[in-house]
Amino acid sequence: MSTMTKMYDVAVCGGGVAGCAAAIAAARSGMKTVLIEKQCILGGLATSGLIYIYLPICDGKGNKVMGGIPEEMLKRCTAYSPFELPEAWGGPVNGDNGRTHKSKIRYESCFSPAGFSLVLDQMLAEAGVDLWLDTMMTGCEKDGDRLTALYAANSSGTIKIAAKCFVDGSGGAFLARHAGCRIHTAENFVTPWVVEVSSHRTSMKVSGDVDIRTFGTFNENFSFPACASGKDVTGFVRNSWALIREYYDQLPPEERKRNFPLQLPAMPQLRKIAAIDSFHNIEDSDCETHFPDSIGVAGDWRGSLTTVWETSFGALVPRDVKGLFAAGRCIGSTGSAAWEIFRVIPAAAMTGEAAGTAAALCVKSGCSTHELDVKLLQKTLSANHCQLFYPFFNEG
Ligand SMILES: Cc1cc2nc3c(=O)[nH]c(=O)nc-3n(C[C@H](O)[C@H](O)[C@H](O)COP(=O)(O)OP(=O)(O)OC[C@H]3O[C@@H](n4cnc5c(N)ncnc54)[C@H](O)[C@@H]3O)c2cc1C
């Protein structure tokens, strides 16, 4: 098979929430944009990993902290699902966002993983993104320290995708790693989420007898070191399967006829894989701190916590490589609380939109990713309804 070459303004690796947001933002900015995804479903961990909660885009005190694509995705993710946004955020009276606790008033919602993938496909098509599914990035080419092309494999053979700027939305910084970026890693624990046919309500009643069940909580016996190798990932996934089997094995035979797994996650449910070494690796001390170069705000989604985090643009920019931005859970967010805040769906959409917009501005102005005028990026994001700063710091 031959190697064909394709040329784009912006190339995005990974069709998770972050990669989709980045590709949509770049294409809406007028860029000829390609998105490559190794699976045949969009949304990454949020959909093929069977995650079903679009965590809040508010601060827990009644204030919205994200606009732009994260808000657009939240509003649209319920389209093919039984869920609706809370009334306080524009949903119907008595709308049920699927959340049973007090966060019913938070700006968040459950969604159907399959339904969300269909919505993302619509959004990419509307923006004019050239989407390549079943296409896996396998390597890259550089000119000095600048990324100039990536290599991808699919049933046509090997494709060289040359672009003026790249976004890594691969979840594990896989493109950045191929390009020689240093990375940070962290520990993972196993809590498998599975679609099951169930006679009783477990975690989420999708409809009728179908639930998404979450298994287990943090357990040191199931804690895994940073998953750098393919064999580690195999061990992690098989451990999840063992936990699931253990649950169904202890059910009485009659009950097993009415309660059984229907779908396993198609992606390893690793929360943290790798974060790029960036110009601003977000630390826990960055919580509730104002950053003049902020490109977006993330609210704390954990329980009743209501801290708020501005996001320094430097977290999206790898130190070691030019021509590349990171988006989603592989941005330079390395503090243990910080990575928790920034690895989830709304923050992935927020950093994705910023990375795609930044890539488009680099192409338009002909500047390097290390020299982009942050004020210009902020002006563009603001014009697209993104919220850059949190106005209520120090108000107690
Ligand atoms: C058990 C668990 C529960 C969670 N619960 C929630 C929750 O309730 N709410 C929430 O908001 N978040 C939750 N999260 C986190 C959240 O789902 C993810 O962190 C988020 O969706 C990450 O998005 P992303 O786009 O950065 O990365 P990913 O979703 O990892 O997307 C990366 C994409 O890149 C693709 N890709 C990777 N390598 C290549 C390659 N070489 N070539 C081509 N494509 C490639 C992948 O197939 C994937 O589609 C949970 C995570 C876990 C593990």
The ligand as an SDF file (V2000), in Angstrom:
LIG
                    3D

 53 58  0  0  0  0  0  0  0  0999 V2000
  -14.4170    5.7720   35.3720 C   0  0  0  0  0  0  0  0  0  0  0  0
  -14.4420    7.2080   34.9070 C   0  0  0  0  0  0  0  0  0  0  0  0
  -15.5130    8.0160   35.2460 C   0  0  0  0  0  0  0  0  0  0  0  0
  -15.5720    9.3330   34.7910 C   0  0  0  0  0  0  0  0  0  0  0  0
  -16.6660   10.0940   35.1030 N   0  0  0  0  0  0  0  0  0  0  0  0
  -16.8230   11.3240   34.5600 C   0  0  0  0  0  0  0  0  0  0  0  0
  -18.0390   12.0330   34.7390 C   0  0  0  0  0  0  0  0  0  0  0  0
  -18.9710   11.5640   35.3930 O   0  0  0  0  0  0  0  0  0  0  0  0
  -18.1540   13.2450   34.1240 N   0  0  0  0  0  0  0  0  0  0  0  0
  -17.1250   13.8150   33.4240 C   0  0  0  0  0  0  0  0  0  0  0  0
  -17.2830   14.9440   32.9270 O   0  0  0  0  0  0  0  0  0  0  0  0
  -15.9630   13.1500   33.2560 N   0  0  0  0  0  0  0  0  0  0  0  0
  -15.7950   11.9140   33.7710 C   0  0  0  0  0  0  0  0  0  0  0  0
  -14.6450   11.2000   33.5410 N   0  0  0  0  0  0  0  0  0  0  0  0
  -13.5460   11.8140   32.7650 C   0  0  0  0  0  0  0  0  0  0  0  0
  -13.8750   12.0900   31.3180 C   0  0  0  0  0  0  0  0  0  0  0  0
  -14.7230   11.1310   30.7560 O   0  0  0  0  0  0  0  0  0  0  0  0
  -12.6310   12.1950   30.4460 C   0  0  0  0  0  0  0  0  0  0  0  0
  -11.5140   12.5930   31.1600 O   0  0  0  0  0  0  0  0  0  0  0  0
  -12.8470   13.1410   29.2980 C   0  0  0  0  0  0  0  0  0  0  0  0
  -13.9620   12.6820   28.5560 O   0  0  0  0  0  0  0  0  0  0  0  0
  -11.5630   13.2150   28.5030 C   0  0  0  0  0  0  0  0  0  0  0  0
  -11.7710   13.7860   27.2600 O   0  0  0  0  0  0  0  0  0  0  0  0
  -10.5580   13.9830   26.2290 P   0  0  0  0  0  0  0  0  0  0  0  0
  -11.1930   14.4150   24.9610 O   0  0  0  0  0  0  0  0  0  0  0  0
   -9.5060   14.8340   26.8550 O   0  0  0  0  0  0  0  0  0  0  0  0
   -9.8620   12.5550   26.0670 O   0  0  0  0  0  0  0  0  0  0  0  0
  -10.4520   11.0930   25.5540 P   0  0  0  0  0  0  0  0  0  0  0  0
  -11.8530   11.0100   25.9260 O   0  0  0  0  0  0  0  0  0  0  0  0
   -9.4670   10.1440   26.0570 O   0  0  0  0  0  0  0  0  0  0  0  0
  -10.3550   11.2520   23.9860 O   0  0  0  0  0  0  0  0  0  0  0  0
   -9.1970   10.9090   23.2680 C   0  0  0  0  0  0  0  0  0  0  0  0
   -9.5830   10.3700   21.9150 C   0  0  0  0  0  0  0  0  0  0  0  0
   -8.3970   10.1980   21.1430 O   0  0  0  0  0  0  0  0  0  0  0  0
   -8.4550    8.9500   20.4860 C   0  0  0  0  0  0  0  0  0  0  0  0
   -7.0820    8.5220   20.2370 N   0  0  0  0  0  0  0  0  0  0  0  0
   -6.1530    8.1640   21.1510 C   0  0  0  0  0  0  0  0  0  0  0  0
   -5.0050    7.8180   20.5500 N   0  0  0  0  0  0  0  0  0  0  0  0
   -5.2120    7.9760   19.2290 C   0  0  0  0  0  0  0  0  0  0  0  0
   -4.3910    7.7500   18.0750 C   0  0  0  0  0  0  0  0  0  0  0  0
   -3.1320    7.2950   18.1930 N   0  0  0  0  0  0  0  0  0  0  0  0
   -4.9250    7.9980   16.8410 N   0  0  0  0  0  0  0  0  0  0  0  0
   -6.2220    8.4340   16.7220 C   0  0  0  0  0  0  0  0  0  0  0  0
   -7.0380    8.6390   17.7770 N   0  0  0  0  0  0  0  0  0  0  0  0
   -6.5330    8.4170   19.0120 C   0  0  0  0  0  0  0  0  0  0  0  0
   -9.2240    8.0560   21.4290 C   0  0  0  0  0  0  0  0  0  0  0  0
   -9.7960    6.9470   20.7600 O   0  0  0  0  0  0  0  0  0  0  0  0
  -10.2680    9.0200   21.9870 C   0  0  0  0  0  0  0  0  0  0  0  0
  -11.4430    9.0440   21.2010 O   0  0  0  0  0  0  0  0  0  0  0  0
  -14.5240    9.8700   33.9980 C   0  0  0  0  0  0  0  0  0  0  0  0
  -13.4450    9.0610   33.6590 C   0  0  0  0  0  0  0  0  0  0  0  0
  -13.3980    7.7350   34.1120 C   0  0  0  0  0  0  0  0  0  0  0  0
  -12.2390    6.8810   33.7350 C   0  0  0  0  0  0  0  0  0  0  0  0
  1  2  1  0
  2  3  1  0
  2 52  2  0
  3  4  2  0
  4  5  1  0
  4 50  1  0
  5  6  2  0
  6  7  1  0
  6 13  1  0
  7  8  2  0
  7  9  1  0
  9 10  1  0
 10 11  2  0
 10 12  1  0
 12 13  2  0
 13 14  1  0
 14 15  1  0
 14 50  1  0
 15 16  1  0
 16 17  1  0
 16 18  1  0
 18 19  1  0
 18 20  1  0
 20 21  1  0
 20 22  1  0
 22 23  1  0
 23 24  1  0
 24 25  2  0
 24 26  1  0
 24 27  1  0
 27 28  1  0
 28 29  2  0
 28 30  1  0
 28 31  1  0
 31 32  1  0
 32 33  1  0
 33 34  1  0
 33 48  1  0
 34 35  1  0
 35 36  1  0
 35 46  1  0
 36 37  1  0
 36 45  1  0
 37 38  2  0
 38 39  1  0
 39 40  1  0
 39 45  2  0
 40 41  1  0
 40 42  2  0
 42 43  1  0
 43 44  2  0
 44 45  1  0
 46 47  1  0
 46 48  1  0
 48 49  1  0
 50 51  2  0
 51 52  1  0
 52 53  1  0
M  END
$$$$
